[in-house]
Each structure stands twice: as structure tokens, then as C-alpha cells.
């Protein structure tokens, strides 16, 4: 903390020239660095995007080649299935005469095929295990694994489960399915059914050299890129790095940190989201294999290092230029400021004759102009401030006095009430109590809002006083729904309406008057209604009041004495809409029938 304070004090005591250099030069360096980094980022992104497009194109072509090879192999298998010689070889009791015929047929088909290198036919009918597997490759008749051993392999079980559909697998040389063949092979296994009873007659195993899969495109891949083909289980079928063939994807350096419980596709998708690699992949619709190309982004953007060197050189040159330019600019700025500082020191001693003259209308020139204006007005402002403080103290004193008077009156009325009760004057005590309650509720501890329950209580005491005053001339009833008792409204919203009803409606009536006050909730509307059966108003008078209220609310002209009622209505409407913008006050009156004032407030739960 002390170190921070020491550095801050050291900084604030430096000159403006130093501060401009302190801020401007690092800012310039930061801008150059940001521009260099942005250029590098944009260039590297473009390179990565182009490489990604090229990789997408490469994976698509390789996938198409794999599909073509797979379809060719499936076509080869379908022809064998339909070949009469093959059916005879697998179903006859003495297949020896058919072997030579099938050999010639298969040899011709291998010559026509671009993919098939080897073929094994197994006879599956019971009691015929003495059948020697029929093995053929491009050099002639060859040996193959016995049926008993082949039945122990997963290739046999999956082919049986597929029930005639082709199944592709990678075959390692160590499994010795094709005796004497040292190469990795992709094999297609498929059950051959008897075309007459559709029972399993035999099984074919077709071998394809794994190195030929995608060879044309795998060899075309750049030295920095790794490209490989793997099946749905993550087994590497073919790759630019031959050491990977036969391994699982989890054995590769790119996937060693992957979750083994995920599927191969999920692992590929998650790795493709990593920022340090450019990974593209495509799925073969025929085999379900994935062609994958991976490159590190660091290798792709290696040639962009020249941009970094150029940015560093440009930064050094700009730094030197900025030091010179900033120092010159700072000198031009600080010279008039020093002059202003000397003048302000003299002003501090009480010399209000100080002036500064700066040439130009720039910020420095304006500063000098407003400084001169400030000096001229300073004395006046000081006097005004002193007078303002005196007025503020006076206003605070009056406010305290205004608060004391109502409380004094309220407490005095309570004292009178207690004295009347002690002397047995119950009626006088009730009137005084009601009057004190009117004052108490009107004060409301200085708050500007009432609950409807408090407002109705005030109205009850107010009507009680008037009912006592006009004995036998009117009666009243109040209905307050329980759900709106706690609803908050601006203070003294209902009492003025009740006062108008008593003075302008009931008092001229001379007797049999009735005032009804109702507050309830209807849907999302809180409705407050004050209804009297007084003398009412004629149509012209009603329209005049509504028009006067509208003009007063809009601020049109001065308010004349005859518009006091309209002004009061406008004042209530304005107070209500400040709290509830959607509130509405409706006034309806019929001459000789009475007046109804309704307030509707739209509320949300």
C-alpha cells in the first residue's frame, strides 16, 4: 500500500511533458501491437480456412474412392452368390469336379476387379467339415484357415449375425486367415445361401490389400498432415503412417487423452473442436468408415513469422518518432498552462484583477477566456452563495415550525377529548376525537400515500363530523372489499370527493341525503366510487367542469375562480396518474338525481 502511494505521488509530481510521454507512447505501442496481432490473426485464419477446405476436399475424394472399392467388392460378392458353379460347389456331396470350374470363374472375376486380391469359400452344411476351404488369390490356388478355426473368430460370428449382408473388417497378418500372406487386409465376410431353400450353404471371405485403400490420396497428403482411415470401432484400416495400421484410435497421439467410453464419432467431433489442430473427417456411407486428416495449426502458420518481425521493426521506428513529436507537442501545450498557473497563484492572494491573454480559439484559448470570466464573477458568486445559505437555513426553520404546529393541534384536540369524557360530554368527546383522527391521518407521519383502509377511516371520521353538523339531513354507507384493504393510493384521494358530495350535493338538498362509498376489485381493475343522491348538475355545468379540468391539466391559461372545481379535479387526476399512469377518473351527474365519481386503476398481480 505504501509503495502504491509512493508511486502515485511520484507520478502526480511529474511534468505534463512526462505524463504525455508516459501515456501516449505505451498507447501507440499497444495500438501497433494490436494491429500486428490482428494482421497475424487474420492471415493465420485465412491460411487455416484454406487448408481446411483442401482437407475437406481430400477427405471427400478419399471417401468416394473407398465407397467405389466397397461397392466393387460387394458387386464381386453378389456375382459369386448368384454363380451356379459356386452354388454347386457348396451344395453338392462331391464338390471336386466343380473346383476347377469355380477357380476359372473366380480368376477371371479377380482380373476384372480392381480391388479383390483373395477369396476363401467355406462350406457350412453339417457333416461336410471334410470340405477343404476353397482358397484363391491373384497367383492361383492358395491355402486358408480351416473352418473349425474360422468359426472361433469374430468375423464368422458377425457374418452369421448379418445373415447375408456384407461385413467389412481389418485382418492382421498374425491371424493367418490367408496362409502365407504377410499383408494387412480388409476382408468382406458374407453368408452364401442356397438359392433354392435359402439355408446357409457357405461363407465367402474376400480379401483386399489394406494399403490400396485411399492410396492415391494418402500419398498426396502433405508431409505435415496425418491421414488415416478407421472403422466404426476406431480400428485404423489404412494410414500415411503404416505403423498405425491395425491399431485403435486411442493408441494414436491425437486421441490418447480421449474418453474410451465415447463412440469413435464422438471422439472425432470433440477433437475437431480443439483449437490447436485442424481436423477434418468424412464418413463412408457404404462401409461406415471414417477418413480423417489432421494437421497442427502451428505448422500451417509457420511462414507467417515475417509479419511478427515486421511488426517489431515498425514498433521501434514509431517509438522513436513518437518520442520526438510528443515532446514538441507537450511543450506547446504546457507553455500557456504555466502562464495560467502563475496567474492563479496571484488570484489565490485575493487579486481579482488577474487576466490571461491566449491567442487562438482552441481549448487553451477558451480556457483563458473562461478563466477571465470566472475571475470577474467570482466575487458575485461568493456573495450569492452566502445569501443562498442564509435562505436555506430560514427554509429549514420554517419547515420545523410547520411540522410542530399540526402535532401541537392534534395533541391539544386529544386533551380536549379526554376532558369532555371526564365531564360526561360523550358527543363532544366523539366529535373532538374524530377531528383529531382526521388531523392524525392527514399528517400520516409525513408520508404521501395511504392504504385504502386508512383513507376510508379518514372518510368515516370526516363524515361523522358532517353528520353531526347536519343532524338528520343525510346518511352514508361504506363498502370496502377485503382484497383491496391494503391497496396503496396517493393520500387524500377519496376525502375531497366526499367533501364535494356533502357541500355541493347534499347540503343544498336540505334532507334525506345519502352518500355511498364503495371500493372493490373487478378483474385487474381497482374501482373506487363515491355516489350521492344530491341535487346533481345540469348538463352545461358538467361539461364546463370537465372542460375546465382538461384545460387545467394541459396547462392552458390561468385558473379563474369559477374553475376551482375543475382545477381540483385536474389536480386529483394528475396526482393519481403520477402513481398510476393508466388510472381514469369518470364524472357523471344528473340534475335532481345526484352525482357519481368513479376512479378505476388498472393493476397487475
N, C-alpha and C positions, 0 to 999 in steps of 0.2 A: 504493500500500500504506500509506504514511504517512497519507494523507488518510482512508482507511478506519479506521485505528487511532484517529485523532483524533476522528472522528465517533462511534466506538464508545465511547471514553472520555467524550465529552461526553454520550452518551445514558445510560450507566450511572450517571452522577453526578446525573442529574435526579431529582426527587421522584416518588413514586408517583402523586400527582395528575396530574403532567405525563405520565407514562407511560400512565396510563389514558386521558387525552385523546388521547395520541399514537396509541394503538391502537384505542380504541373509536370515535372519530369517523370515521376513514377506513373502519373496518369498516362502520359504519352507512351511510356514503355509498356504499360498494360494494354493500351489500345493496339500497339504494334504486335504484341504477343497474341492478343485475341485474333487479330486479322490473320497472322501467320498460322495460328492453330486452326482457324476457320477454313483457311485455304487448304491446309493439310487434311482436315477432316472431310471437306467436300471432295477433294481429289481422291482420297482413300475410299470414300463411299462409292464414288463413281467406278473406281477400279474393282472394288468388291462386287458391285452390282453387275458389271460386265462379265466378270469371272463367273458369277453365279448363273447368269444367263447361259454362258458357254457350258457350264457344268450341267445345267438343266437339259440343254440340247444333247449333250453327250449321254446322259443317263437315259433320255428318251430313245435315242438311237440304239443304245445297248439293249434296252428293254425290248424294243422291236425285234432285234436280232435274236434274243432269247426266245421270244414268242414264236418267231419263224422256225427256229430249231425245234422247239417243243411241238409245234403243230406238225412239222415234218416227221418227227418221231412218232407222234400219235397216229398220223396217216399211215406210217410204216406198220405200226401195231395193228391197225384196223384191217389192213390188207392181209396180214398174216392170219388174223382171226377168221377172215372170210375165205382164205385159201383152202381149197378142197384137199390138197396134199397134206397140209398141216392138220386138218380135221381127221384125216385118215390115219396120220402118224400117231395122234394122241388117243384115238378111239379103237383102233384095230388090235387084235390079240397078237398079231405078228407084224410089228411096225418095220421090220428090217427092209423090205422092198421099198418102203416109202422114204427112207432116209436119204437115198441118193437123189431122189426126185425133189425132196424139200431142200436139200443142200443147193441144188442148181437154182431153184427159185429164189432162195434167200440170198445167194451170192449175187444174182442179177439185181435184186432189190437194193442190196448194200451199195453196189456200184452206182445205181441211180440216186441214192440218198447222199446228201452232203453231211449228214450228222452221225448216222448209225455206224459203229465200229464192231460191235459184238452182239451176239444173240445166244440165249440159252432157252431151251424148251424143256419143261418138266411135265411128266405125265402124272396126273393126280388121282386117277381111278384106283380104288382099293384092290390090293392083290397084284399090283403091277409095279412094285418098287424095284423089281429087277430091271426096269427100263433104265437104260443108261441115258443121262441127260444129253440132249442134242445141243452141242456147242459149236458155234461157227463165228469166226472173225474174218477180217479182210484178207488174211493169209490162207484161210482154209478151215478144216475141221480142227477144233480145239477141245481141251478138257474143261470140265466145270465141276463145281462143288456138288456133292451128292444131294439128293432130295432130302434125306434124313437130316443132314446138317443145315440145309437151307431152311427147313421148316422151323429151326430153332432161332432163326434171325427175325428181327422186327420187320424186315422187308416183306417176308412171307405173310406175317400176321396182318400187316396193314393192307396188303394186296387182297387177302381173303376178305377183310372187313370192307374194302372198297367195292367188292362184288362186281368186278368187270370194268370199273373206272380206272384210268391210268393214275399211278402214284409215282412221283419223282423223288429220288434220294441221292445223296452223295455217298459213293462207295470208296472206302480207303483200300489201298493195295494189300494191307495186312489182313483184310478179311477174306482174301483168296477165293472170291466167288468165281472170278475168271482166272483159272490156274495159269501161272506164269506171266500174267500181265502186271507190270510194275507201276502202272499209271493210275492216278485218281480218275474215277469215272462217275459220271452222272447216270444213274440207271432208272429205267422206267419199268415197273413191275405191273403186270395186268393178268387177271384170270381169263383163260380162254374157255368159253362154254361150248358144249356140244350144240350144234345148230339145230339138232332135232329135238332134244329133250331139255335143253338149256341148263343141264347139270355141269358142274365144274369138270372139264376134261383135262385141263392142263394149265400151266402158267408160263408166261414168257417174261424173260428178263432182257431188256435191250440196253446195251452199254454205249455211252457217248463219252468221248475224251473230254474231261473237265477243262483242260487247257484251251480247248477250242471255243468255249463259251465266252462270248464277248471279246475274243482275242483281238479282233480288228480294232476295237475301241479301247480296250485295256492298254494295248501297246501305244495308242495315240495319246493317252493321258500324259500330262506334263510330269517331269521328274519330281516336282514339289507336291504333286497330288497323289493321294492314295485312293485306288478304285477297287471295289470288290463286289461280288455277287453272293448273297446269302439267302438261305431258305427261311421259311416262317419261324423255324425254331432257332434261328441265329447261327446255323452252321454255314461256314464260308465254303462256297462252291467253287469260286474262281476269284483270283485277285492278281493285282500287279505285283504284289509281294507273294511269291509262291509259297513261302513258309507259312502263310496264314491259311492255306487251303486245308480243310479238314478240321480247323479249329472253330470254336464258338466266338461270337462277337464279344463276349465278356472277357475273352483272352486277349483282345486287341487293346493297344494302349489308349484308344479313344473311349472305350466303354468299361474300363476296369473299375471306375467309381460308380457305375450304374447299379440300379436295384435289380437283382436277379429275378425278383418276383414279378416284374413288369413283363409285358409282351415285347417281342422284338420291335414291333411298330411303335409302341410307347417309348421305348428307349431311343429309337431314331428321332422321334418327334421332340423329345426333351433335349437331346444333343443338338438338334438343329436350332434350338432357341438360344444356345450358348453363343456369346459374342466373340469368343476368341477363335472360332472356326467358321469356315464356310462349308456347310453340309447340304448336299442335295441328294435326293433319293427318288426312285420311281419303282412302282410295283408292277410286276408282270401279271397280267390278268389270266394267263394260261397256267403258269406254274405257281403263282403266288410268291415268287422270289422277289427280293429287293436288290436293285442296283444302286450302289452308294458311291459318291465321290466326296472326299474330304480334303480340304486344304486349310492351313493356318493363315489367318489374316496377316500376321506379321510377315510372312513370306511374300504375300501379294503386294504389300505397301513398302517393301524394302527399297524400291527405286525412288520413292518419294522423299528420301532423305535430303535431296538437294534443296527442297523447299525450306526445310529447317535451317540449313546453312545460310540460305539467302535471307531468311527472317532475322537471324542473329546479326549478320552484316548490316542489314538495314537498321536494326535497332541501335547499333553502336553509332552509325552515322547520324541518325536522328537525335540521339542523346547529345552529341556534341553541338549540333545546330540549335537544339532546344535550350541548352545552357546559355549560349550567346544571346539568342533572341529574348529569352525570359529575363535575363539580367537587364537588357536595354529597356524592355517594356516596363519592368519594375521600377527603374529609375525615373521614367517619365510619369509614372503614376504616383510615386511616393513624394516627389518634389513639392507639388501643391498641397499634399496632405500634411507635410511637415510645416508648411506655412500656416495651414489651418490650425494645427496643434498649438503653435506659438500664440495665435490669436485667442484660442480657447483658454490658454493658461492666464492670459491677461483678463479675460472675461471672468475667470474664477475669482479675481480680486475685487470684482464689483464694477469693472469698467464696461459700461453698456454702450460706449461709443465705438467699440471694435467693429471693423468691417474687413472683408477679404475680397479681392478682385481677381477672378479667374477668367481667362479668355476661353471662348468656346461655349457651346450649349450641350456638351456631353454630360455624363454623370458627375464628373468633377465640377464642371461649371454650374450644374444645377445644385450640387451640394453647397457651393459657395453662396448661391442666391438664397437658398432656403436657410442657410446659416445666418445670413444678414437679416432675413425676415424674422428668424427666431429671436435674435438679439433685440430687435425692435419691439417685439410683442411680449418679451419675457416678463417685463415689469407688470404689464396689464394682466397677464395670465396668473402671476403670483397674487395680485390683488383679487382677481376673480375667484381663485381657489380659496383664499381666506374667507371671502364673503360666502362662498358655497358651503364651507364647513360650518359657518355660523347658522345658515339656513337649515342645514341638516340636523344640527343639534336642536334647533327650535322645533322642527318637524317631529323629531323623536320625543320631545317633551309633550307636544300636543297629542301624539299617539298614546302615550302613557295616560294622559288625562282622559282621553276618550274611552280607554279601557276601564278606568277607575269608576267613571260616572254610572254606566249601566249596572255594574256589580253593586255599587252603593245603593242604587234604586231597587234592585232585586232583593238585596238583604233587608232594606227598610220595609218593603212590602211584606216580607216574611214576618218581620217583627210585628207589623200591624195585624197580620192574620192571627198570630199567636195571642195577641192582646184581645182581639174580638172574641176568640174562642173562650178565653178565660172569663169574659164578661157575658157569655151566653149568646152572643150575636152570631149565630151559625151562618145565616145567609150572608152577612157582611164578610165573615171569615172565608166562606166559599168563593165569593167574588174576588176578594183580595188574593186568595190562593191561586185562582185561575189567572188573574192578571200577572202574578209573579211567575207562573208557569209559562205564560206567553213570552215574558221577557227572558226567562231562562232558556227556553227552546229557541228563541230568536237569536240569542247570543251563540248558542251551540259551541261554546269553547273556541270561538273564532273560526270554526270550520264552515266551508261554503256548501256542504252537501248534507242532506238528510236521508234517512231511510223513510219509506212511505209510512211506516208505523209512527216515527217521530213527527212527520208532517201532519198526520191525522190527529195525533194527540194535541198538537198546537191548535188545529182547527176546532177540535172539541172544546178546548178552553175558550177559544175566541167566540164560538157560537154560544157557549154558556153565558158569557158576559152580555152578548147582544140579546139573548133570550130573556135575561133578567131585566135588561134595559127596556125592551119592547115586550112587556109581560102580556101573554095571551095573543100576540099578533102572528107568531109563526112557530113552527116546529121543524125539527130536522131529523134525518136518519143517516147513518153512515154504514157502508158495507165495504169491508176490507178483506179481500181473499187471502187465505194463509200463505199461498205461494208467492205473494208479492210483498209481504211484510218487510222483508229485508232488502227490497229493491231500492237502490240509491238514486236520488234525483237532486238537482240544484235546490238549495234552501229557498223556502217561501215561494213555491210554485202554485200551491193549491189555495193558500190563505188569501192572496189578492183576488182570486176568482170568487171565493166565498164572500169577501168584503163587498165586491161589486154586486153580487146577488142580493145581499142584505140592503145595501144603500140604494141601489138603482132599481131593484126589482120588488123586494118585499116591503120596505118602508113606505113607498107611495101606495101600496095595495091597501094598507090600513087594517088588515086582519086576515085570518085563515091562510096565512102563507106557509109554504113548505119548501124546504131545501133538502135535496137528496144528493149525497156524495157517494160515489162508487169507484172502487179500484180493483181491477181483476186482470187476469191474463187470458188471452184468447189466441191460441196458437203461438206464434212468435211475436205477438203484439201485447204490450202492457197498456191497458186502457184506463185513463183517469177521467171521470165525468162529474161535472157539477151542474145540477139541474134545479131550476126553481120555477114556481108557478106564479111569478110576479107579473108586473104589467107588461113586460116584454118591450120590444122596439118595433117601430114601423119600418117598412122596407127601406125607405130612403135613409133613415138613421143608421140602419145596419150596414148598408152599402158604404155610407160615409165613414163609419168606423173601420171597416175592412180596408178601404182605400187609404185612409189616413195611416193605418198600421203598415201597409205596404210601402207608402212613401217614406215613412219614418225609418223603416228597416233598410231602405235603399239610400238613405241619407239625402233625400230630395228636399231642400229648403229648410227653413227654420220651423220649429214646432210651435204652433199657436196654442192658446189656452183651450180653445174648443176641441183641440185634437189630443187632449191629455189622455182620454181613454184609449185612442188609437196608439198613442205613444206607449202607454203601459202594456198594451197587447203586443206591440212590436218588441218592446224590451223583454217581455217574457219569452217570446218566440226566439229572440237572439240568444238569451241565456240558455234556453233549452237546447238549441241546435249546436251551441258550443260543446255541450256534453254529448248530445245525440244528434248527429248530422241528419239522420233520417226521420227525426221526430216531426209530428204535424199537430197544429192547433186548429180546431174547427170551431167556428162560432155560428150558432143558429138561434134565431129568435122570431117569435110570432107575437104581434101586438095583441095584448089581452090574454095570452096563453102562457107566456113565460119564456125563459132563455136557457139554452143548453150550451155549455162549453166542454169540448171533448179534446183530450190530449192523447195521442197514440204514439207510442215509442216502439220501434222495431228492435228486438234484441235477439242475440244468439245464445244458445245454451252454453 
